[in-house]
Amino acid sequence: MELASIAALGDAVILQGAQYTDVSLAFNRLPNLTGIAAAFPRVVTLVLDNNSITSLAGITSPMPELKTLWLNNNQLTDLEEV
């Protein structure tokens, strides 16, 4: 699943996301990861390159299947949550 031109995870994304294991949200305007675990509960590979993400604090639920997380070219300032 690849989505472009989104600034936040809305209801449509959350409803569609539950079935996907490989997700690319690269080259969007996402400022945070709020709702990402709920939107993609079965994700194995998550590509979030080239967004505006500053923190991983928005991940509030476990992502037990996640094996690969790409965060290149974001604005991360604090990785204490990792």
Legacy VTK file of the C-alpha trace (Angstrom):
# vtk DataFile Version 3.0
C-alpha trace
ASCII
DATASET POLYDATA
POINTS 82 float
0.000 0.000 0.000
1.384 3.390 -0.945
-0.290 6.670 -0.085
0.769 10.153 -1.143
-0.201 13.724 -0.323
-1.548 13.132 3.158
-0.922 15.246 6.229
-2.647 13.034 8.813
-4.047 9.549 9.168
-7.794 9.856 8.692
-10.614 7.351 9.030
-10.344 6.170 5.399
-6.699 5.227 5.860
-7.423 3.475 9.147
-10.256 1.415 7.636
-8.123 0.320 4.677
-4.880 -0.191 6.569
-5.745 -3.214 8.703
-5.170 -5.644 5.845
-1.691 -4.473 4.763
1.705 -5.773 5.875
3.920 -3.506 3.704
3.067 0.187 3.850
4.771 3.241 2.370
3.742 6.673 3.574
6.918 8.258 2.211
6.937 11.748 0.702
3.933 13.057 2.611
3.547 15.766 5.245
3.038 13.622 8.343
4.145 15.591 11.435
3.796 12.697 13.892
2.881 9.031 14.208
-0.380 9.430 16.095
-2.712 6.581 15.152
-0.136 4.640 13.131
-0.393 1.448 15.221
-4.193 1.454 15.040
-4.165 2.179 11.312
-1.759 -0.636 10.433
-1.939 -3.328 13.136
-0.400 -6.048 10.943
2.357 -3.979 9.304
5.713 -5.712 8.889
7.506 -3.052 6.822
6.677 0.638 7.292
8.321 3.319 5.160
7.935 6.864 6.489
10.810 8.557 4.652
10.623 12.243 3.719
7.899 13.433 6.067
8.010 16.003 8.886
8.058 13.558 11.800
9.787 14.995 14.885
9.169 12.258 17.445
8.133 8.631 17.818
5.868 9.513 20.755
2.717 8.994 18.661
3.197 5.220 18.707
0.990 4.452 21.687
0.141 0.814 20.965
2.427 -2.153 20.378
3.263 -3.045 16.788
4.146 -6.728 17.286
4.638 -7.604 13.607
6.857 -4.605 12.754
10.295 -5.721 11.570
11.481 -2.818 9.385
10.890 0.899 9.995
12.303 3.508 7.617
12.456 7.121 8.877
15.032 8.728 6.565
14.858 12.479 5.959
12.510 13.407 8.783
13.035 15.922 11.581
13.557 13.535 14.491
15.074 15.303 17.472
14.563 12.814 20.290
14.872 9.051 20.036
14.419 8.463 23.738
11.134 6.620 23.051
12.936 3.901 21.094
LINES 1 83
82 0 1 2 3 4 5 6 7 8 9 10 11 12 13 14 15 16 17 18 19 20 21 22 23 24 25 26 27 28 29 30 31 32 33 34 35 36 37 38 39 40 41 42 43 44 45 46 47 48 49 50 51 52 53 54 55 56 57 58 59 60 61 62 63 64 65 66 67 68 69 70 71 72 73 74 75 76 77 78 79 80 81
